[in-house]
């Protein structure tokens, strides 16, 4: 029997936590760079209950890079995608793909680095003409970076898609490729032990240092038909970012997720992923991103003012 007191208590609980009072909405999201700090929230913050708190039941599909992520969102097999390269997003949009960016994923270029085994004679990308250099997938931020390296350092290399950092590391150490790529935590321990040497960072190319290089995206059908669900997802995402920098709980969770120590997790967060680079509504240097997309053949011509407004129509405010 429901007493008057229990009914009042239930009503108060519903008023205090409206997202919990409703049935959670299933949201499917494709995410590249599984063990990177910025995308780790799709494991750690989900387990911490942050997305469920906002009425979002998140189903995560991990991909090998933003090329796969963008295709999954275009095809509608997922609702959202995270860490999609900005130039790849622009290119897909210009071709009429039913996707739009919904927020920032990463601005700046502090996290991505390229390395060689310790025994390699290469000291700089200036010496790498004709060498194989890794990137994740076509249209990704790593793809943009290696194209930018060729332009900036004035060398032509053999650009080779290798998927995510773990598989890339295996290929680099076994000699299948000359220059590997990674994002923390993968390969950071091998840098510290001297087994591999960093010879380039994305930030070596000046125009990438303050550019929004990766975006969160959505299928246009999901964005327009489930706007309220999208709003709750973004609210959960913003809370997850705050949680990741608020104390040690997220560091411990990240260490468990990636099998690294809490001290290593703290070093990765503080040295490679400034909090402001993850701010949801940040969009920086987008005009230069478009110029890069044209120069690097992701776009045939500049987006018009109306097209740019359409592209960013659903971006987080």
Secondary structure, DSSP 8 states (H G I E B T S, - for coil): ---HHHHHHHHHHHHH-HHHHS--EEEEEEESSTTSTTTTHHHHHHHTTHHHHTTEEEEEEE-SSHHHHHHHHHHTSSSEEEEEEHHHHHHHHHTT-SEEEEEEEEESSSSEEEEEETT----SGGG-TT-EEEESSTTSHHHHHHHHHHHHHT---EEEE--SHHHHHHHHHTTS-SBEEEETTTTHHHHHHTSEEEEEEGGGSGGGTTSEEEEEEEEHHHHHH-HHHHHHHHHHHHHHHHHHHHSSHHHHHHHHHHT--HHHHHHHHHHH--GGGG-TT----HHHHHHHHHHTTS-SS---HHHHHHHTTT---
